[in-house]
């Protein structure tokens, strides 16, 4: 009997260790938005990159937490004196999750696919400077540019520039195949995406055996999940009024960081009356950004006056270009022939900054005679109707990509800004031969947007993170929209 009891106690102890190890080897990450798919080369949604970047998919280079460029599938590179030729030396022994080897042919395929006329890549413009991709041998890729492009390496660190295994192209939306330290396990739509450790990973293996991304759009439900321990990490929590409650819980850690996200009231510049700069300036004067930030994020966030964030190099503070002034707003609207009672429809995707922000902005615009109709929509509809078809008056959205001021120089983008002066200035910036020139030109770009005010630049999105205090390695700030769990681990 004693022997049986002893065996039972040992078994219980081992089981206890097993369960504890199980819990401390796995991570549940809370996310606000469910991605519309899992292929970052097929859709602009930041929610895709927040699940897949670095975890599943990898590019030649990557962006790390301080915003710098680091080697990844390219272990090194050389740049010619004229800055037109990039010679990448690739990592050896890399395999995709389906066993296909990674080599130069994959680089050539991935970049040429992104450049193709039928490309689905939402950031196709990042690849436009590429003239050719050639393979010296299986582990040496030579990328030749049409012209010097100062941000080329940084741009190749975006989630849109990941390497794609050709046979997986048709299924990456629902069954992604990358080279990362985690591999796709399953997607329970409406609930979660599950990743598991890739035991054949070519680099430093992940410390976690699995990561599950749970989608919880309601802030109250998210808070309850955090407090109950059902979610271990919520990297971008959207109910800052609850922060004090988390800070008083000795099991939790709260971190207020920065992002490159710019929250804007985007306007359709091709649709009257938003094609009139006086109207756009009037709307800017009608919105009190500081009050807006207080109402949405309890004061967390920084007012901005152009499409650039304080974390980006060369940022200048233009937030007072259009100070809150309802009288000036009404005067400009009158000069533009916009009668009191004119209606404006604002499309609101699910994030709190949009839904709460819409109500606050509607009240502010009512004070200057603009009647606002708020239309809540799901993100899939936003991507189709607003982003793809430009069928909207206005929308509230966060552009989360770093240094993405280039979108105002594109031939076609959803808010339909088209200014040859800005385009020429951006070309000079992109081809700048020194960092000093680039920093000076990016200041001029910001100033030009502040003058033209194609969109109403509201505030830089804060990163409010909440996680179990025993979890380490979570990014405090995010220079690009990612939730990199490759270095995350548990202590204790």
GULUMMI-58731 format. One record per residue (C-alpha): residue number from 0; residue in one letter; x, y negated, z. Coordinates in nm, 4 decimals. Example, Ala and Ser with C-alpha at 12.3 -4.5 7.8 and 13.67 -1.06 7.14 Angstrom:
% GULUMMI-58731
0  A  1.2300  0.4500  0.7800
1  S  1.3670  0.1060  0.7140
//
This chain:
% GULUMMI-58731
0  X  0.0000  0.0000  0.0000
1  X  0.2877  -0.2365  0.0887
2  X  0.4488  -0.1499  -0.2428
3  X  0.1271  -0.2297  -0.4293
4  X  0.0892  -0.5537  -0.2342
5  X  0.4486  -0.6486  -0.3117
6  X  0.4013  -0.5782  -0.6820
7  X  0.0811  -0.7827  -0.6764
8  X  0.2534  -1.0794  -0.5117
9  X  0.5419  -1.0647  -0.7583
10  X  0.2987  -1.0453  -1.0498
11  X  0.1055  -1.3443  -0.9157
12  X  0.4291  -1.5403  -0.8748
13  X  0.5407  -1.4575  -1.2277
14  X  0.1966  -1.5490  -1.3598
15  X  0.2146  -1.8779  -1.1706
16  X  0.5530  -1.9563  -1.3232
17  X  0.4227  -1.8550  -1.6641
18  X  0.1194  -2.0818  -1.6408
19  X  0.3278  -2.3716  -1.5083
20  X  0.5837  -2.3222  -1.7844
21  X  0.3035  -2.3007  -2.0370
22  X  0.1617  -2.6330  -1.9177
23  X  0.4976  -2.8081  -1.9017
24  X  0.6041  -2.6836  -2.2416
25  X  0.3042  -2.8237  -2.4260
26  X  0.1725  -3.1745  -2.4769
27  X  -0.1707  -3.3198  -2.5470
28  X  -0.1590  -3.6619  -2.7128
29  X  -0.4644  -3.8854  -2.7332
30  X  -0.5332  -4.0765  -3.0542
31  X  -0.8084  -4.3237  -3.1360
32  X  -0.8583  -4.2376  -3.5023
33  X  -0.8739  -3.9011  -3.6719
34  X  -0.6737  -3.9042  -3.9962
35  X  -0.8713  -3.8637  -4.3196
36  X  -0.6105  -3.6104  -4.4320
37  X  -0.2601  -3.5007  -4.3373
38  X  -0.0675  -3.6021  -4.6494
39  X  0.1030  -3.9418  -4.5998
40  X  0.1688  -3.9671  -4.9740
41  X  -0.2027  -3.9587  -5.0538
42  X  -0.3597  -4.2189  -4.8273
43  X  -0.2810  -4.5505  -4.6567
44  X  -0.4269  -4.4593  -4.3165
45  X  -0.1807  -4.5160  -4.0317
46  X  -0.3540  -4.2318  -3.8445
47  X  -0.1878  -3.9856  -4.0852
48  X  0.1613  -4.1076  -4.0024
49  X  0.0865  -4.1107  -3.6301
50  X  0.0414  -3.7347  -3.6457
51  X  0.2870  -3.6330  -3.9164
52  X  0.5832  -3.8764  -3.9168
53  X  0.9047  -3.7052  -3.8004
54  X  0.6958  -3.4325  -3.6366
55  X  0.5980  -3.2523  -3.9588
56  X  0.7403  -3.4502  -4.2484
57  X  1.0851  -3.6019  -4.2964
58  X  1.2484  -3.8362  -4.5454
59  X  1.6085  -3.8989  -4.6417
60  X  1.6245  -4.1578  -4.3626
61  X  1.4029  -4.2509  -4.0732
62  X  1.3169  -4.5538  -3.8614
63  X  1.4008  -4.5168  -3.4929
64  X  1.2489  -4.6946  -3.1924
65  X  1.4662  -5.0058  -3.2138
66  X  1.3639  -5.0562  -3.5792
67  X  1.6973  -4.9521  -3.7305
68  X  1.7556  -4.6981  -4.0076
69  X  1.9061  -4.3613  -3.9116
70  X  2.0131  -4.0570  -4.1178
71  X  1.7740  -3.7655  -4.1485
72  X  1.7631  -3.5315  -4.4490
73  X  2.0448  -3.7446  -4.5875
74  X  2.3307  -3.7143  -4.3412
75  X  2.5191  -4.0046  -4.4993
76  X  2.5168  -4.2403  -4.7966
77  X  2.7353  -4.4739  -4.9975
78  X  2.6186  -4.7962  -5.1636
79  X  2.7936  -4.9404  -5.4683
80  X  2.9383  -5.2916  -5.4581
81  X  2.6630  -5.4217  -5.6850
82  X  2.4033  -5.2614  -5.4516
83  X  2.2414  -5.0716  -5.7384
84  X  2.3608  -4.7166  -5.6720
85  X  2.2866  -4.5173  -5.3557
86  X  2.4708  -4.1876  -5.3274
87  X  2.3089  -3.9646  -5.0628
88  X  2.4829  -3.6615  -4.9144
89  X  2.2100  -3.4202  -4.8061
90  X  2.1871  -3.1919  -4.5052
91  X  2.2739  -2.8293  -4.5799
92  X  2.0570  -2.5347  -4.4753
93  X  1.7256  -2.7217  -4.4601
94  X  1.4082  -2.5281  -4.5367
95  X  1.0462  -2.6299  -4.5639
96  X  0.7972  -2.4618  -4.3341
97  X  0.7028  -2.2267  -4.6178
98  X  1.0652  -2.1148  -4.6579
99  X  1.1482  -2.3146  -4.9717
100  X  1.5008  -2.4659  -4.9518
101  X  1.5429  -2.8425  -4.9534
102  X  1.7965  -2.9767  -5.2035
103  X  1.8470  -3.2604  -5.4495
104  X  1.5745  -3.1320  -5.6808
105  X  1.3231  -3.2081  -5.4040
106  X  1.4510  -3.5660  -5.3754
107  X  1.4157  -3.6138  -5.7504
108  X  1.0660  -3.4630  -5.7492
109  X  0.9450  -3.6643  -5.4477
110  X  1.0615  -4.0045  -5.5718
111  X  0.9564  -3.9478  -5.9340
112  X  0.6153  -3.8286  -5.8140
113  X  0.5741  -4.1466  -5.6086
114  X  0.6624  -4.3540  -5.9169
115  X  0.4416  -4.1683  -6.1649
116  X  0.1499  -4.3522  -6.3335
117  X  -0.0963  -4.1182  -6.1599
118  X  0.0719  -4.1517  -5.8215
119  X  -0.1599  -4.1399  -5.5208
120  X  0.1000  -4.3053  -5.2973
121  X  -0.0567  -4.6040  -5.1201
122  X  0.2848  -4.7731  -5.1033
123  X  0.3872  -4.7078  -5.4623
124  X  0.5464  -5.0527  -5.4715
125  X  0.8215  -4.9337  -5.2365
126  X  0.9522  -4.7079  -5.5119
127  X  0.9168  -4.9518  -5.8026
128  X  1.2833  -5.0672  -5.7837
129  X  1.4027  -4.7105  -5.8573
130  X  1.5364  -4.6727  -6.2126
131  X  1.6476  -4.3102  -6.1867
132  X  1.7224  -4.0197  -5.9540
133  X  1.9983  -3.7792  -6.0560
134  X  2.1523  -3.4728  -5.8949
135  X  2.5326  -3.4535  -5.8984
136  X  2.4939  -3.1158  -5.7277
137  X  2.2388  -2.9507  -5.5009
138  X  2.3419  -3.1598  -5.1992
139  X  2.4179  -3.4938  -5.3650
140  X  2.1419  -3.7268  -5.4854
141  X  2.2186  -4.0481  -5.6729
142  X  1.9435  -4.3111  -5.6775
143  X  1.9966  -4.6001  -5.9179
144  X  1.7938  -4.9170  -5.8748
145  X  1.6766  -5.1628  -6.1416
146  X  1.7938  -5.4524  -5.9276
147  X  1.9401  -5.5054  -5.5803
148  X  1.6699  -5.4434  -5.3186
149  X  1.7762  -5.5453  -4.9716
150  X  1.5075  -5.3436  -4.7884
151  X  1.5487  -5.0260  -4.9927
152  X  1.6885  -4.8037  -4.7168
153  X  1.4357  -4.9322  -4.4639
154  X  1.1535  -4.8724  -4.7114
155  X  1.2696  -4.5148  -4.7657
156  X  1.2203  -4.4633  -4.3927
157  X  0.8449  -4.5245  -4.4189
158  X  0.6050  -4.2324  -4.3827
159  X  0.5143  -4.2728  -4.7499
160  X  0.8708  -4.1776  -4.8541
161  X  0.8776  -3.8260  -4.7091
162  X  1.0131  -3.5304  -4.9036
163  X  0.7451  -3.3103  -5.0598
164  X  0.7773  -2.9414  -5.1512
165  X  0.6261  -2.9177  -5.5027
166  X  0.4074  -2.6113  -5.4484
167  X  0.2439  -2.7735  -5.1439
168  X  0.1217  -3.0868  -5.3252
169  X  -0.2325  -2.9571  -5.3699
170  X  -0.2791  -2.8471  -5.0087
171  X  -0.0839  -3.0941  -4.7937
172  X  -0.4028  -3.2824  -4.7113
173  X  -0.5309  -2.9925  -4.5012
174  X  -0.2281  -2.7627  -4.4651
175  X  0.0822  -2.9852  -4.4546
176  X  0.4228  -2.8326  -4.5263
177  X  0.7275  -3.0340  -4.4251
178  X  1.0791  -2.9828  -4.2904
179  X  1.0210  -3.1226  -3.9402
180  X  1.0763  -2.9726  -3.5934
181  X  0.7048  -2.8943  -3.5657
182  X  0.4899  -2.7035  -3.8110
183  X  0.1171  -2.7262  -3.8714
184  X  -0.0983  -2.4751  -3.6818
185  X  -0.4571  -2.5851  -3.7336
186  X  -0.6935  -2.8791  -3.7657
187  X  -1.0253  -2.8633  -3.5813
188  X  -1.1931  -3.1497  -3.7613
189  X  -1.3657  -3.3974  -3.5353
190  X  -1.1539  -3.2868  -3.2413
191  X  -0.7802  -3.2172  -3.2778
192  X  -0.4737  -3.1272  -3.4845
193  X  -0.2401  -2.8659  -3.3388
194  X  0.1328  -2.8421  -3.4133
195  X  0.3745  -2.5740  -3.2973
196  X  0.7520  -2.5624  -3.2690
197  X  0.9397  -2.4790  -3.5884
198  X  1.1892  -2.2153  -3.4751
199  X  1.3732  -2.2394  -3.8072
200  X  1.4319  -2.6140  -3.7805
201  X  1.7620  -2.7244  -3.9339
202  X  1.8431  -2.9885  -3.6675
203  X  1.8031  -3.0347  -3.2945
204  X  1.4982  -2.8280  -3.1979
205  X  1.1953  -2.9815  -3.0299
206  X  1.1800  -2.9456  -2.6527
207  X  0.8047  -2.8794  -2.6642
208  X  0.6539  -2.5548  -2.7891
209  X  0.3439  -2.7339  -2.9135
210  X  0.1812  -3.0746  -2.9529
211  X  -0.1935  -3.1243  -2.9832
212  X  -0.3333  -3.4556  -3.1079
213  X  -0.6851  -3.5112  -2.9691
214  X  -0.9064  -3.7756  -3.1284
215  X  -1.0996  -3.9880  -2.8771
216  X  -1.2331  -4.3120  -3.0213
217  X  -1.4422  -4.4165  -2.7213
218  X  -1.2239  -4.6022  -2.4655
219  X  -1.4290  -4.4822  -2.1668
220  X  -1.3949  -4.1214  -2.2765
221  X  -1.0232  -4.1747  -2.3350
222  X  -0.9798  -4.3174  -1.9858
223  X  -1.1691  -4.0269  -1.8319
224  X  -0.9499  -3.7777  -2.0222
225  X  -0.6326  -3.9484  -1.8979
226  X  -0.7466  -3.9626  -1.5362
227  X  -0.8594  -3.5993  -1.5432
228  X  -0.5289  -3.4855  -1.6904
229  X  -0.6979  -3.3560  -2.0059
230  X  -0.4668  -3.5834  -2.2082
231  X  -0.0983  -3.6109  -2.1159
232  X  -0.0086  -3.9119  -2.3304
233  X  -0.2201  -4.1885  -2.4835
234  X  0.0396  -4.3926  -2.6777
235  X  -0.1974  -4.6668  -2.7956
236  X  -0.4719  -4.7091  -2.5373
237  X  -0.7371  -4.9623  -2.6369
238  X  -0.9113  -5.0611  -2.3133
239  X  -0.6601  -5.2858  -2.1353
240  X  -0.9182  -5.3849  -1.8743
241  X  -0.8586  -5.0389  -1.7240
242  X  -0.4821  -5.0793  -1.6957
243  X  -0.4950  -5.1720  -1.3261
244  X  -0.6721  -4.8477  -1.2524
245  X  -0.3965  -4.6527  -1.4252
246  X  -0.1224  -4.8516  -1.2545
247  X  -0.2683  -4.7582  -0.9174
248  X  -0.2557  -4.3872  -0.9993
249  X  0.0791  -4.2453  -0.8866
250  X  0.0530  -3.9650  -1.1446
251  X  0.0537  -4.2077  -1.4388
252  X  0.2987  -4.4410  -1.6094
253  X  0.1836  -4.7558  -1.7928
254  X  0.4033  -4.9220  -2.0547
255  X  0.3286  -5.2455  -2.2389
256  X  0.5365  -5.2507  -2.5549
257  X  0.5422  -5.4130  -2.8965
258  X  0.4428  -5.3094  -3.2442
259  X  0.4876  -5.4472  -3.5945
260  X  0.1079  -5.4496  -3.6262
261  X  -0.0570  -5.7694  -3.7477
262  X  -0.4299  -5.8001  -3.6742
263  X  -0.5903  -6.0137  -3.9428
264  X  -0.9303  -6.1291  -4.0568
265  X  -0.8736  -6.0252  -4.4167
266  X  -1.0634  -6.2247  -4.6787
267  X  -1.1521  -6.1335  -5.0348
268  X  -0.9688  -6.4126  -5.2184
269  X  -1.1433  -6.3189  -5.5438
270  X  -1.4896  -6.3837  -5.4006
271  X  -1.6452  -6.7262  -5.3389
272  X  -1.6186  -6.9157  -5.1145
273  X  -1.2956  -6.7487  -4.9977
274  X  -1.1243  -6.8404  -5.3245
275  X  -1.1155  -7.1969  -5.1869
276  X  -0.8173  -7.2627  -4.9586
277  X  -1.0174  -7.5215  -4.7634
278  X  -1.2630  -7.2514  -4.6601
279  X  -0.9855  -7.0199  -4.5491
280  X  -0.8227  -7.2983  -4.3477
281  X  -1.1592  -7.3876  -4.1971
282  X  -1.2062  -7.0318  -4.0721
283  X  -0.8569  -7.0418  -3.9222
284  X  -0.9393  -7.3633  -3.7330
285  X  -1.2683  -7.2109  -3.6119
286  X  -1.1052  -6.9124  -3.4371
287  X  -0.9409  -6.9481  -3.0979
288  X  -0.6737  -6.6759  -3.1142
289  X  -0.5837  -6.6952  -2.7459
290  X  -0.9452  -6.6519  -2.6393
291  X  -0.9778  -6.3696  -2.8926
292  X  -0.6762  -6.1870  -2.7468
293  X  -0.8149  -6.2323  -2.3960
294  X  -1.1500  -6.0901  -2.5016
295  X  -1.0085  -5.7909  -2.6876
296  X  -0.6913  -5.6996  -2.5006
297  X  -0.7149  -5.8845  -2.1667
298  X  -0.4451  -6.1239  -2.2830
299  X  -0.2043  -5.8622  -2.4175
300  X  -0.0935  -5.9635  -2.7662
301  X  0.0822  -6.2568  -2.9294
302  X  -0.0832  -6.5172  -3.1571
303  X  0.0706  -6.5270  -3.5055
304  X  0.0340  -6.7650  -3.7986
305  X  0.1582  -6.5520  -4.0867
306  X  0.1916  -6.1888  -4.1912
307  X  0.4958  -6.1146  -3.9777
308  X  0.5368  -5.9884  -3.6222
309  X  0.7739  -6.1150  -3.3498
310  X  0.9602  -5.7810  -3.3584
311  X  1.0545  -5.8289  -3.7251
312  X  1.3879  -5.9938  -3.8187
313  X  1.3488  -6.3549  -3.9296
314  X  1.0161  -6.4101  -3.7537
315  X  0.9130  -6.7713  -3.6976
316  X  0.6239  -6.8858  -3.4803
317  X  0.3573  -7.0444  -3.7022
318  X  0.0666  -6.9774  -3.4682
319  X  -0.0138  -7.3484  -3.4319
320  X  -0.0447  -7.4133  -3.8059
321  X  -0.4241  -7.4178  -3.7675
322  X  -0.4948  -7.4956  -3.4010
323  X  -0.8414  -7.4228  -3.2688
324  X  -1.0477  -7.7215  -3.3858
325  X  -1.4184  -7.6643  -3.4661
326  X  -1.4607  -8.0267  -3.5742
327  X  -1.1837  -7.9926  -3.8324
328  X  -1.3320  -7.6585  -3.9423
329  X  -1.6746  -7.8159  -4.0075
330  X  -1.5115  -8.1038  -4.1955
331  X  -1.3209  -7.8646  -4.4265
332  X  -1.6317  -7.6537  -4.4883
333  X  -1.8249  -7.9689  -4.5809
334  X  -1.5474  -8.0769  -4.8197
335  X  -1.5598  -7.7316  -4.9807
336  X  -1.9374  -7.7552  -5.0272
337  X  -2.0164  -7.4733  -4.7844
338  X  -2.3565  -7.5492  -4.6333
339  X  -2.4440  -7.4743  -4.2707
340  X  -2.6118  -7.1331  -4.2466
341  X  -2.3885  -6.9743  -4.5106
342  X  -2.3651  -6.6008  -4.4413
343  X  -2.0430  -6.3992  -4.4151
344  X  -2.0320  -6.0201  -4.3854
345  X  -1.7449  -5.8697  -4.1861
346  X  -1.6773  -5.4969  -4.2232
347  X  -1.5593  -5.3446  -3.8952
348  X  -1.3629  -5.0175  -3.8824
349  X  -1.3709  -4.8240  -3.5507
350  X  -1.0711  -4.9616  -3.3533
351  X  -1.1540  -5.1771  -3.0519
352  X  -0.9683  -5.4778  -3.1944
353  X  -1.2143  -5.4745  -3.4863
354  X  -1.5410  -5.3974  -3.3083
355  X  -1.4829  -5.6277  -3.0089
356  X  -1.3043  -5.8836  -3.2235
357  X  -1.5943  -5.8987  -3.4667
358  X  -1.8403  -5.9993  -3.1976
359  X  -1.6111  -6.2718  -3.0647
360  X  -1.5272  -6.4091  -3.4100
361  X  -1.8957  -6.4070  -3.5084
362  X  -1.9741  -6.6281  -3.2086
363  X  -1.6889  -6.8669  -3.2908
364  X  -1.7890  -6.8965  -3.6572
365  X  -2.1508  -6.9609  -3.5594
366  X  -2.0261  -7.2739  -3.3838
367  X  -1.9167  -7.4165  -3.7214
368  X  -2.2297  -7.3130  -3.9117
369  X  -2.1212  -6.9740  -4.0524
370  X  -2.3678  -6.6918  -3.9860
371  X  -2.1872  -6.3604  -3.9573
372  X  -2.3315  -6.0213  -4.0338
373  X  -2.1276  -5.7466  -3.8651
374  X  -2.1225  -5.4064  -4.0371
375  X  -1.9543  -5.1247  -3.8407
376  X  -1.8145  -4.8570  -4.0733
377  X  -1.6080  -4.5430  -4.0335
378  X  -1.2481  -4.5543  -4.1457
379  X  -1.3037  -4.3287  -4.4477
380  X  -1.5610  -4.5765  -4.5763
381  X  -1.3247  -4.8660  -4.5051
382  X  -1.0528  -4.7003  -4.7130
383  X  -1.2929  -4.6459  -5.0006
384  X  -1.5026  -4.9601  -5.0035
385  X  -1.2593  -5.2209  -4.8721
386  X  -0.9099  -5.0954  -4.9443
387  X  -0.9693  -4.9096  -5.2714
388  X  -1.2574  -5.1037  -5.4313
389  X  -1.2229  -5.4522  -5.2740
390  X  -1.5998  -5.4571  -5.2199
391  X  -1.6190  -5.6849  -4.9167
392  X  -1.6309  -6.0435  -4.7925
393  X  -1.4110  -6.0011  -4.4882
394  X  -1.2787  -5.7317  -4.2573
395  X  -1.0774  -5.7085  -3.9377
396  X  -0.7817  -5.4745  -3.9691
397  X  -0.4343  -5.4216  -3.8277
398  X  -0.1544  -5.3877  -4.0818
399  X  0.0810  -5.1685  -3.8834
400  X  0.3722  -5.1314  -4.1264
401  X  0.6900  -5.3242  -4.0469
402  X  0.8158  -5.6017  -4.2765
403  X  0.5271  -5.5426  -4.5185
404  X  0.5057  -5.9012  -4.6410
405  X  0.5556  -5.7555  -4.9903
406  X  0.1841  -5.6705  -5.0104
407  X  0.1184  -6.0373  -5.0925
408  X  0.3458  -6.0085  -5.3972
409  X  0.1716  -5.7057  -5.5470
410  X  -0.0248  -5.7313  -5.8689
411  X  -0.3304  -5.5796  -5.7047
412  X  -0.4046  -5.5445  -5.3367
413  X  -0.7381  -5.5271  -5.1613
414  X  -0.7600  -5.8931  -5.0461
415  X  -0.6717  -6.0175  -5.3992
416  X  -0.4153  -6.2844  -5.3168
417  X  -0.2345  -6.3877  -5.6343
418  X  0.0236  -6.6651  -5.6222
419  X  0.3133  -6.6710  -5.8722
420  X  0.5165  -6.8969  -5.6413
421  X  0.4973  -6.6455  -5.3597
422  X  0.5811  -6.3600  -5.5982
423  X  0.8922  -6.5402  -5.7247
424  X  0.9985  -6.6191  -5.3697
425  X  0.9553  -6.2562  -5.2677
426  X  1.1657  -6.1439  -5.5638
427  X  1.4469  -6.3732  -5.4481
428  X  1.4130  -6.2353  -5.0939
429  X  1.4211  -5.8754  -5.2131
430  X  1.7346  -5.9363  -5.4202
431  X  1.9173  -6.1492  -5.1607
432  X  2.2867  -6.0637  -5.1495
433  X  2.3411  -6.1367  -4.7807
434  X  2.1541  -6.1025  -4.4538
435  X  2.1707  -6.4795  -4.4052
436  X  1.9989  -6.5412  -4.7400
437  X  1.7384  -6.2784  -4.6648
438  X  1.6541  -6.4256  -4.3250
439  X  1.6190  -6.7751  -4.4717
440  X  1.3931  -6.6530  -4.7520
441  X  1.1706  -6.4475  -4.5243
442  X  1.1094  -6.7643  -4.3224
443  X  1.0014  -6.9398  -4.6429
444  X  0.7699  -6.6497  -4.7247
445  X  0.6026  -6.6790  -4.3862
446  X  0.5621  -7.0542  -4.4319
447  X  0.4113  -7.0100  -4.7781
448  X  0.1491  -6.7693  -4.6438
449  X  0.0709  -7.0077  -4.3591
450  X  0.0066  -7.2866  -4.6118
451  X  -0.2081  -7.0723  -4.8431
452  X  -0.3787  -6.8825  -4.5557
453  X  -0.5028  -6.5967  -4.7783
454  X  -0.6075  -6.4174  -4.4594
455  X  -0.6617  -6.5407  -4.1046
456  X  -0.3574  -6.4236  -3.9091
457  X  -0.4823  -6.3481  -3.5593
458  X  -0.2296  -6.1736  -3.3352
459  X  0.0469  -5.9158  -3.3099
460  X  -0.0900  -5.5865  -3.1854
461  X  0.0455  -5.4786  -2.8454
462  X  0.1332  -5.1189  -2.7648
463  X  -0.0395  -5.0233  -2.4423
464  X  0.0768  -4.6757  -2.3529
465  X  -0.0403  -4.4563  -2.0655
466  X  0.1083  -4.1177  -1.9879
467  X  0.1817  -3.8636  -1.7182
468  X  0.4851  -3.9852  -1.5228
469  X  0.6504  -3.6441  -1.5707
470  X  0.6549  -3.6887  -1.9493
471  X  0.9731  -3.8451  -2.0884
472  X  1.0848  -3.9484  -2.4348
473  X  0.7675  -4.1337  -2.5403
474  X  0.8339  -4.4441  -2.7502
475  X  0.7677  -4.7650  -2.5564
476  X  0.7454  -4.9770  -2.8716
477  X  0.6690  -4.8767  -3.2289
478  X  0.8357  -5.0658  -3.5155
479  X  0.6325  -4.8478  -3.7530
480  X  0.3006  -4.6648  -3.6933
481  X  0.4214  -4.3333  -3.5521
482  X  0.3873  -4.1074  -3.2503
483  X  0.7195  -3.9287  -3.2690
484  X  0.7181  -3.6347  -3.0258
485  X  1.0445  -3.4785  -3.1420
486  X  1.2343  -3.5859  -2.8282
487  X  0.9477  -3.5703  -2.5782
488  X  0.9784  -3.3384  -2.2789
489  X  0.8471  -3.2677  -1.9305
490  X  1.0399  -3.3036  -1.6059
491  X  0.9610  -3.1332  -1.2708
//
